[in-house]
Amino acid sequence: MWEKLNNLKKIDETGIVLVIRLGDEQEALKVAEAAIEGGIKALEITMSVPNALGIIKMANCYQAITISGAFTPTEFYKTLEAGADIVKLFPAEFVGPAYVKTVKAPLKQTPILPMGGITPENAKEWFRAGATCLGVGSFITKAAQKDGDYTKVTQAAKLFLKVVKESRFEE
């Protein structure tokens, strides 16, 4: 199987791309490791993380998934036309799930990943609106910030994955 297809399948299976946007390289690495232990299979390390390229290493050299940001329907179309595999709607919290449903009406082929304000409480709404997967950040990445207990990141990842599974397959 082509590696890109395999990688897309992992995103589809879990329904989550964890976005790590932290100010410390070691914290970002520990969060990534703890989240993977919790079942997360797809990570976005933002370029705002110190030494982001060192954390990413060679992950994007071969068969990487391309996720491009967009906000308007025209931007959605253009990013697909440019070859993006998934379109990241950011900041999603300002438009809500109804916006995804509206955009998907004329652009039903668009795989949309909303990012910003995604929580276990609203995950089901995003999937019902047509989101392909969810961009999750603070709920998982900041779970250990108060006391440095990275098992809380692992637990937050497991909880979110459970909620996503239940949200996607509930009738």
C-alpha positions as CSV (number, residue, x, y, z in Angstrom):
1,M,0.0,0.0,0.0
2,W,1.3,3.5,-0.8
3,E,2.5,5.2,2.4
4,K,0.4,8.3,1.7
5,L,-2.7,6.1,1.5
6,N,-1.7,4.3,4.7
7,N,-1.2,7.7,6.4
8,L,-4.6,9.0,5.3
9,K,-6.2,5.8,6.6
10,K,-4.7,6.4,10.0
11,I,-6.2,9.9,10.1
12,D,-9.5,8.5,9.0
13,E,-9.4,5.7,11.6
14,T,-8.8,8.0,14.5
15,G,-10.6,11.1,13.3
16,I,-8.0,13.3,15.0
17,V,-5.0,15.3,14.0
18,L,-3.3,16.6,17.2
19,V,-1.9,20.1,16.7
20,I,1.0,20.8,19.0
21,R,1.7,24.5,19.5
22,L,3.8,24.9,22.6
23,G,6.6,27.3,23.5
24,D,9.2,24.7,24.6
25,E,10.8,22.0,22.5
26,Q,11.1,19.4,25.3
27,E,7.5,19.9,26.4
28,A,6.3,19.5,22.8
29,L,8.3,16.3,22.4
30,K,7.0,14.9,25.7
31,V,3.4,15.8,24.8
32,A,3.9,14.2,21.3
33,E,5.2,11.0,22.9
34,A,2.4,10.9,25.6
35,A,-0.3,11.5,23.0
36,I,1.0,8.7,20.7
37,E,1.0,6.4,23.8
38,G,-2.7,7.4,24.2
39,G,-3.5,6.4,20.6
40,I,-3.0,9.5,18.5
41,K,-1.6,8.6,15.1
42,A,-1.3,12.0,13.3
43,L,0.5,15.1,14.6
44,E,1.0,18.6,13.4
45,I,4.0,20.3,15.0
46,T,3.6,24.0,14.3
47,M,6.5,26.0,13.2
48,S,6.1,28.2,16.3
49,V,7.5,25.3,18.4
50,P,11.3,25.9,18.9
51,N,13.3,23.5,16.7
52,A,10.1,22.3,15.1
53,L,12.0,20.8,12.2
54,G,14.1,18.7,14.6
55,I,11.0,17.3,16.2
56,I,9.4,16.6,12.8
57,K,12.7,15.0,11.5
58,M,12.1,13.2,8.2
59,A,8.3,12.7,8.6
60,N,7.4,15.0,5.7
61,C,10.0,13.8,3.3
62,Y,8.2,10.9,1.9
63,Q,4.5,10.5,1.3
64,A,3.4,13.1,3.8
65,I,-0.2,14.2,4.0
66,T,-0.7,17.8,3.0
67,I,-3.2,19.8,5.1
68,S,-3.7,23.3,3.9
69,G,-5.6,26.0,5.7
70,A,-8.6,27.8,4.2
71,F,-11.6,29.9,5.5
72,T,-13.8,30.8,2.5
73,P,-15.4,28.4,0.0
74,T,-13.1,29.9,-2.7
75,E,-10.0,29.2,-0.6
76,F,-11.3,25.7,0.0
77,Y,-11.6,25.1,-3.7
78,K,-8.2,26.6,-4.5
79,T,-6.4,24.6,-1.8
80,L,-7.9,21.4,-3.2
81,E,-7.0,22.5,-6.7
82,A,-3.4,23.0,-5.5
83,G,-3.3,19.4,-4.3
84,A,-4.1,19.4,-0.6
85,D,-5.3,16.1,0.8
86,I,-7.2,17.8,3.7
87,V,-8.4,21.3,4.2
88,K,-8.0,22.8,7.6
89,L,-10.8,25.3,8.6
90,F,-9.2,27.7,11.0
91,P,-10.3,29.4,13.2
92,A,-13.4,27.0,13.3
93,E,-14.8,28.3,16.6
94,F,-15.8,31.5,14.9
95,V,-18.1,29.9,12.3
96,G,-19.2,26.6,14.0
97,P,-20.4,23.3,12.5
98,A,-23.1,24.9,10.4
99,Y,-20.4,26.5,8.3
100,V,-18.9,23.1,7.5
101,K,-22.3,21.8,6.4
102,T,-22.9,24.9,4.2
103,V,-19.5,24.6,2.6
104,K,-19.9,20.9,2.0
105,A,-23.1,21.4,0.1
106,P,-21.4,22.6,-3.1
107,L,-18.0,21.1,-2.3
108,K,-19.0,17.7,-1.0
109,Q,-15.7,16.1,-2.1
110,T,-13.8,18.4,0.4
111,P,-12.2,16.6,3.4
112,I,-12.5,19.2,6.1
113,L,-10.5,19.4,9.4
114,P,-12.0,22.1,11.7
115,M,-9.4,23.5,14.1
116,G,-9.9,25.8,17.0
117,G,-12.3,25.3,19.8
118,I,-12.8,21.6,19.2
119,T,-13.7,19.8,22.5
120,P,-15.1,16.4,23.5
121,E,-18.4,18.2,24.1
122,N,-18.8,19.5,20.5
123,A,-17.0,16.7,18.5
124,K,-20.3,15.0,17.5
125,E,-21.7,18.3,16.1
126,W,-18.6,18.7,13.8
127,F,-18.9,15.2,12.5
128,R,-22.7,15.5,11.9
129,A,-21.9,18.7,9.9
130,G,-19.6,16.7,7.6
131,A,-16.1,17.1,9.1
132,T,-13.7,14.4,8.0
133,C,-11.5,14.6,11.1
134,L,-10.9,17.1,13.9
135,G,-7.9,19.3,14.7
136,V,-7.4,19.0,18.5
137,G,-5.0,21.1,20.5
138,S,-5.2,22.4,24.0
139,F,-7.5,19.8,25.4
140,I,-4.7,17.2,25.0
141,T,-1.5,19.3,24.6
142,K,-2.0,21.3,27.8
143,A,-3.3,18.5,30.0
144,A,0.1,18.2,31.8
145,Q,0.9,21.9,32.1
146,K,-0.2,22.4,35.7
147,D,1.9,19.6,37.3
148,G,4.1,18.1,34.5
149,D,2.3,14.8,34.7
150,Y,2.4,13.6,31.1
151,T,0.2,10.6,31.8
152,K,-2.6,13.2,31.8
153,V,-1.8,13.9,28.1
154,T,-2.1,10.2,27.4
155,Q,-5.4,10.0,29.3
156,A,-6.8,13.1,27.5
157,A,-5.8,11.5,24.1
158,K,-7.6,8.3,25.0
159,L,-10.7,10.2,26.2
160,F,-10.8,12.3,23.0
161,L,-10.3,9.2,20.8
162,K,-13.2,7.5,22.6
163,V,-15.5,10.5,22.2
164,V,-14.6,10.7,18.5
165,K,-15.3,7.0,17.9
166,E,-18.6,7.3,19.7
167,S,-19.5,10.5,17.8
168,R,-18.7,9.2,14.4
169,F,-20.6,6.0,14.6
170,E,-23.6,7.0,16.6
171,E,-26.8,6.9,14.6
